[in-house]
Amino acid sequence: MEIDPRKLPDMPELMIAGPGELHEEDLEIMGRQVIAHYGDLWTKLHEQTIGQLARILGCRDLPYLIPGTGTACLDAAVANLFEAGQRVVVAQTGFFGTRLTQIAHAHGLDVIDLEVEVGAPIDATRVFEAAQKADGVLTVHVETATGVRHSIEEIARAASDAGAVYVVDGIASVGGEYLKVDQWGIDAVVTGTQKGLEAPPGYGILALSPGGRARLDARESRPAAFYLDLKTWDQYRDDWGAWHPHPVTMPTNLTLALGSSMARILEEGLETWIDRRHALAMRCREGLAALGLEPIPARGFGANLVVAHWADDPALIQKHLLAKGIMISGGLDPTMGKAIRVGLMGRTATDAMVDRMLDGVKEALST
Ligand SMILES: *Cc1c(COP(=O)(O)O)cnc(C)c1O
């Protein structure tokens, strides 16, 4: 059967582990006419958007905003902060921890895998020990496969004490968790637009601390890339800043929707916003636990944007919820086929939706 993109059937409401659904006003922005990606208005808007990102990430250096997804910027972070033959410690937290190993290998790095028990936080002391023999450390902030928030402030200290460059995948955390790039001394943090920032997918974002910037400036060779060479982006920012401060055509609608979404977060106040996300995750976690589903993360390490619980028959729960018009996620390695994961981001991240979802899970479990 052919799908007509102009006439989609009714779609379920998304409570998956990302992306989130857009808020109504941002949806309207996405439907507006395309604008030029250069000129006075655009340049101001672009600069303003990057300023909003810097506030959310807690960094003075202006973050890179690169069309692609979060993973494009993970590639960029590894390609630009390391050189082939260097060695990195990668925490094996689950599907996205494993992806960091794949990315490191793709760039010719040697990897020391640091095993991490499912549901447990990464042990910063073990990172320090392993990093003595390495040039860098790569970890996720939130592992989306398990719903665990890792203690990246401690890990940053351990990496720094060991003299290693620290790169964090913050794709499932930025906007929904406390994270301070400069204050915590994280060399590079990567995120995307479609999770905690509650905008459509399509941009990767990369923030550098002063240490990360110094590492980038100190390297001798250039990465084997043009698009993902951060110096390409620096050059356009420096030389074409007043008119076209980036080397490629930018997705203007996405930029507007991202700016609108971040204004919503910043107008409420980042801390208040995150605290509200935290309270919602607790409501969700306690509700699922009360139905007999055990949380995957160890107590105190559950993430705000992805709530993951063990389930005997996740497919049955998912199917029952879909029939009620709600889509959640199943597990992902190492929780594949053994867990449900609920995303709390975007339009559906409300008490009312969490309660509707919990009612559906309760019905599914009693069938
Ligand atoms: C979603 C996710 C990714 C993949 O991000 P893309 O934007 O699809 O490239 C990577 N890491 C984590 C932790 C994620 O949650």
The ligand as an SDF file (V2000), in Angstrom:
LIG
                    3D

 15 15  0  0  0  0  0  0  0  0999 V2000
   18.1660    9.6990   20.6320 C   0  0  0  0  0  0  0  0  0  0  0  0
   19.5630    9.5030   21.0700 C   0  0  0  0  0  0  0  0  0  0  0  0
   20.6210    9.4610   20.1580 C   0  0  0  0  0  0  0  0  0  0  0  0
   20.3950    9.5460   18.6780 C   0  0  0  0  0  0  0  0  0  0  0  0
   20.1870   10.8780   18.3700 O   0  0  0  0  0  0  0  0  0  0  0  0
   19.8900   11.3580   16.8740 P   0  0  0  0  0  0  0  0  0  0  0  0
   19.4840   12.7870   17.0950 O   0  0  0  0  0  0  0  0  0  0  0  0
   18.8040   10.4940   16.3490 O   0  0  0  0  0  0  0  0  0  0  0  0
   21.1340   11.2540   16.1070 O   0  0  0  0  0  0  0  0  0  0  0  0
   21.9040    9.3220   20.6480 C   0  0  0  0  0  0  0  0  0  0  0  0
   22.1410    9.2290   21.9780 N   0  0  0  0  0  0  0  0  0  0  0  0
   21.1500    9.2480   22.8820 C   0  0  0  0  0  0  0  0  0  0  0  0
   21.4750    9.1260   24.3310 C   0  0  0  0  0  0  0  0  0  0  0  0
   19.8280    9.3850   22.4490 C   0  0  0  0  0  0  0  0  0  0  0  0
   18.8300    9.3910   23.3480 O   0  0  0  0  0  0  0  0  0  0  0  0
  1  2  1  0
  2  3  1  0
  2 14  2  0
  3  4  1  0
  3 10  2  0
  4  5  1  0
  5  6  1  0
  6  7  2  0
  6  8  1  0
  6  9  1  0
 10 11  1  0
 11 12  2  0
 12 13  1  0
 12 14  1  0
 14 15  1  0
M  END
$$$$
